[in-house]
Amino acid sequence: MSDHRHRWIVEPGHRPDLSKVDTGSTAGAPGDKQGTKPASEKLLTDLADLQLRLWAEHQRSVLFVLQAMDAGGKDGTIRKVFTGVNPQGVRVASFKAPSTVEREHDFLWRVHSQVPGHGEIGVFNRSHYEDVLIARVDEIVPAEVWKRRYRHIRNFEQNLTDAGTTVVKVFLHISKEEQKKRFQARLDDKTKRWKFSAGDLAVRAKWDAYQEAFADALEKTSTADEPWYIVPADRKWYRDWAVLNILVETLRSMDPEYPAEEPGLAHIVIE
């Protein structure tokens, strides 16, 4: 199977022009929605197998960082991509507005305790990157503070890599028009209105500022060891196929192995 990761990767030092990314792209997919379904199902099976091997090996871990604009598909991606894995080896953390206690520490204090342990895949649904996104756009901290955070983030992630955690960062990129459609769909469906809040519109009004903040973050923190991937996410089926490719190929390159069995175990007969 081809390694598709290069298609979406942000090369270190490159500042992507997000306005020129085709958020509706299906480049590389084996077909349309129905044509891609078998490939996605195969990737789900592969991911479950690789995750089990990672858990059994219990020496390394993966941190999957997921960022997007509101309605970008973070929850849906997690639900679809990790549907077949053993929940014992996957842990999801979501970072909301910091609590009083968290604000009394450095911005990475609350994040470090949530990184995955040996054998685990950790999923950050939003992450430490909020501290160079919303903290920047809403002027929660001055520019001299959030500008330093890019360096802190690079060092933090390099520390994780050095300790055996493979860091995978995905930006789900949707268009402003697609966000509008998804917001309206939530409002039109009473079972989904709970997902919408008036605050979403305030964030939407700052769309351009957020696109600038995302572009800067991608440029300044995509490295050879901890790369960012920009996944076109207007089409959910393509989004899921792309993210599955990124995770499966990352785990394949890690090649986790079942631990060597103790001598003589194969000859034991349980009475």
RASUL-V470530 format. One record per backbone hydrogen bond with DSSP energy under -1.0 kcal/mol. NH is the residue of the N-H (numbers start at 1). CO is the residue of the C=O. If there is no record, write none. Layout:
{{NH:CO} {NH:CO}}
This chain:
{{7:4} {8:5} {9:5} {10:228} {14:11} {18:16} {20:17} {21:18} {23:21} {25:22} {29:26} {36:32} {40:36} {41:37} {42:38} {43:39} {44:40} {45:41} {46:42} {47:43} {48:44} {49:45} {50:46} {51:47} {52:48} {53:49} {54:50} {55:51} {56:52} {57:53} {58:54} {61:164} {62:120} {63:166} {64:122} {65:168} {66:124} {67:170} {72:69} {77:73} {78:74} {79:75} {80:76} {81:77} {82:78} {89:86} {90:87} {91:121} {93:123} {103:99} {104:101} {105:102} {109:106} {112:108} {114:111} {115:112} {119:60} {120:117} {121:89} {122:62} {123:91} {124:64} {125:93} {126:66} {126:124} {130:127} {131:128} {132:129} {135:130} {137:133} {138:134} {139:136} {140:135} {141:135} {145:142} {146:142} {147:143} {152:148} {153:149} {154:150} {155:151} {156:152} {157:153} {158:154} {159:155} {160:156} {161:157} {162:158} {163:159} {164:161} {165:160} {166:61} {168:63} {169:227} {170:65} {171:229} {172:67} {173:231} {179:175} {180:176} {181:177} {182:178} {183:179} {184:180} {185:181} {186:182} {187:183} {188:184} {192:189} {195:192} {196:193} {200:197} {201:198} {203:199} {204:200} {205:201} {206:203} {207:204} {210:206} {211:207} {212:208} {213:209} {214:210} {215:211} {216:212} {217:213} {218:214} {219:215} {220:216} {221:217} {222:218} {223:226} {229:169} {230:8} {231:171} {233:173} {234:23} {239:235} {240:236} {241:237} {242:238} {243:239} {244:240} {245:241} {246:242} {247:243} {248:244} {249:245} {250:246} {251:247} {252:248} {253:249} {254:250} {255:251} {265:262} {267:264} {268:265}}
